């Protein structure tokens, strides 16, 4: 492999490693973010630690400044006193000093040795004296000194030279033998009797002990702060846990209660706020359980009543049907008025039988005893059979049914009887409200769903009525005459049939632009599916939306009902 190839390979490996590291970081960040959102205990502990850390940090800074300032102030006070005493000794030692530079240097050295031999003040500590014959106008080679004069900073020298009896202090760090030593330097002028020599005394007090004390104090503050934060975290975690655990138990009890375990209750221990919360929750759960039981009993009684009445009416209805059929067969022998009454009687008996059948069907759906007998079938054939079943009714009112079916097979796992009933009810409803205009049945499919829409161009629906069309016995206009002799339960049964398949039945309507009902079924019974293959509102509505806004400026209403 060439060098360029190796470079590219290394770059590719580095990029892959970087991508993996970024992905791992994102996963960890997502986990931490999820934990932060879901854990109240973690948020309280972290927030308390953050605030506690800020308080400990500020308190540590204040304490460190106070202790350091007190140590330096004590050291400086003692050093100034000892320096003044040393100035007096130096003045006595330098009485009558000669102006000869060599003599000055010897006398300074002797005086420095005398100062060095003194025992240091216990509060000021050890010191290094420096005696200097210096003037601000004196050349460097003319300066005589005894001691480490280079350790004295220039700024301190100028300050001491600027006043006749001023004592000045300065903290200064000196490099010595590859180490750094910090001194408290005290400088003062020295007046030698019978001479006008510009003499100064500088006392260098090492701050090693003070630095050690400050380091020990800093370490103590850091360790103490960490221990305090750990204790604070533990205490906060313990206190928060005492509050969070009962809340978690209440949440788990509420989840189980919501999942149908109506006998779930919380344990009441003590008389504190948590115990009162548990007691209130238990009382609420008992009240809800009683109401649910009552509603279940009422629903069972209602369904049983509907079923019993429907069954009990079968026998007299059969008798009445037989008598009506005999009368209807002999109607030619009756007068015209009586013959018409016989025909009306047979028509109403047909409607009564349909109503009884629908009541029995919806009572079984309400009771949840209906089973879906699904098999793979071509939904196009089911739609055609539904169209043929309402063809005569559509021809009587002059309504044309327009079919738009896919060319390939539209197979799905459905119960053909129920799907045909849904489409038939939608077609009959469209014929009733289509005012003789064409009714369009369209079908489309996707990988996971099949959709059927039934579109009419009649009176349409007012805002809010799309939410009511699936209610039992609801009619948009009670004064309108039914063309199909419906019972008022067709759309309600259709909705339940769609839910039984795991699908949905939607409604849309616009005043003056008709209505559209959309049935969406999964390709596999009770399977999940994405969006419906057909839109709602329908596509043709957008073409005349502006006209509709001028004629009747209301918004379209749509409701989707899914299982």
Buried (B, 14 or more C-beta within 10 A) or exposed (E): EEEEEEEEEEEEEEEEEEEEEEEEEEEEEEEEEEEEEEBEBBBBBBEBBEEBBEBBEEEBEEBBEEBBEEBBEEBBEBBBBBBBBBBEBBBEBBEEBEEEEEEBBBBBBBBBEBBEEEEBBEEBBEBBBBBBBBBEEEEEEEBBBBBBBEBBBEEBBEBBBEEEEEBBBBBBEBEEEEEEBBBBBBBBBBBBEEBEBBBBBBBBBBBEEBBEBBEEBBEEBEEEBEEBBEEBBEEBBEBBBEEBEBEEBBEEBBEBBEEEEBEBBBEBEEEEEBBEBBBEBBEEBEEEBEEEEEEEEEEEEEBEEBBEEBEEBEEEBEEBBEEBEEBBEEBEEEEEEEBEBBEEBBEEBEBBBBBBBBBBBBBBBBBEEBEBEBEEBBBBBBBBBBBEBBEEBBEEEEBEBEEEBBEEEBBBBBBBEBBBBBBBBBBBBBBBBBBEBBBBBBBBBBEBBBBBBBBBBBBBBBEEBBBBBBEBEEBBEEEEEBBBBBBBBBBBBBBBBBBBBBBBBBBBBBBBBBBBBBBBBBBBBBBEBEEBBBBBBBEEBEEEEEEBEEEEEBEBBBBBBEE
